[in-house]
């Protein structure tokens, strides 16, 4: 094991964030917990108080998770699912062959659903954990399964009802945030691929015909993508770009603020567009941003096209159902580790005897595993180290608090103070969150042994989680060759689709370009994500793709995506002669990308198909380029177009060199 990678993970996991984020949300959560605690205290039943407060706690967790629908609706559906898991667990208590099979399926489903949305995945994890917990504790409860589930729902209902107090979120808050963040990234000049895909997916889960607000958001994303392409094209002429970029940035920032706060104060008038003659790209940028301003203000609502179709939830999950998929491996690893963790927890309890402190608490091992096992090495170890340190500190605090006088009112006050600490410091990182959460749960159960049990179980779970990843890993560094080939093929397909569109426009070809653009964006983000994760991993055993090669590779991949987008924006302003030259050059670029995609694969020396023609493998020059990539040198081509082609070709050549170096190891 590489100690330097563990050190980097530890630093990342222990780096604190800022406390007291979103005070209105914290206030509502605390009020909800206060009411649930008071109601539980008034019942004079410790078991009822525990179930009520746990229901309120988990409803509060659901409220803070990422969501695509209304926060309240998403949390309500999550609470119902958790209550169902609880009810099923109590009902099946003791029938472990059935319980473990269902638990495996639940955790596997939660792992696969990360491909759709992290919030949905976490909600399924919570439901699976409650199912296991009450399957283990069910026989010790002196209440019917339905009674326990209703008590849990009562606590959740209290927490959810408090969210009806002001301030209120605007309708479609998640979609507003996603589209607003996309426009902010446009305004700041940062890469937009991730924010654009996030906005697309957020809208894809809710888009409904006839809904004016959602249609406006779709239109804004369409105009935003056009603006992004035009801004990239503008950068290829730096001598005239600065003033136009500054004016566009101010207006895009204003649009982002209008989307995020539809009823907010009027923005001050943005800087005027530069005066004087404007190129075709500059005129198009002014027109597209103007349309976006009108759509954001509600003045106009042009019809949205059908070109923005992103993969559906079912398609995203289906695409990951393959042995080589990191999501599939994560789901399988999570499900196996959680079942093993439950068996280990139960085995320790059985070995120590039914009166041991571990009795009916084996599920805490599973809680630790489920919350630290992630698809990649960096997240698993960063969260695991942070959680382990926070858990030990929380257990010690819980043990200390357990020696306070056994007074029900004092007990309730301590729980409330710990919950307030959890909410205030929740955004500070895993150690702080776990400190207050473990202390809260430890204090929920009377006596110092409860705190000790929770702490030891969590440490065992963290160790199993680490072992699960090391025994069944997904090393992103080892996936880079395959991902690079896949990305190169999709970018080649995108160029082929653009080439066909430039030969003659039709709705079918426009849809083909839109589809190819979405697919290339998805794969590009996966490749860049793998490169980012690889930086946290140990070196490759054969020395492939060392850390020094990762940043240049990411930069080259980003350059190819940006310059192909720039070509797409420049195309309407080409002359016929220029169009012919660019088509010939981009066919050559597609060939270069396919050569990159076929590297190290059987048959790479054979024919490489591009569009309707074929580039023979023996026609590729010694440096990996096809003769057609020089087609622009003989034509009268605008400088920005020439820059786009040359930078794309240069970036592909750099990736070829980096791959050869990686192969040499």
Beta strands, then each sheet from edge to edge (+ up, - down):
strand 1: 608-610
strand 2: 613-615
sheet 1: 1+ 2-
end
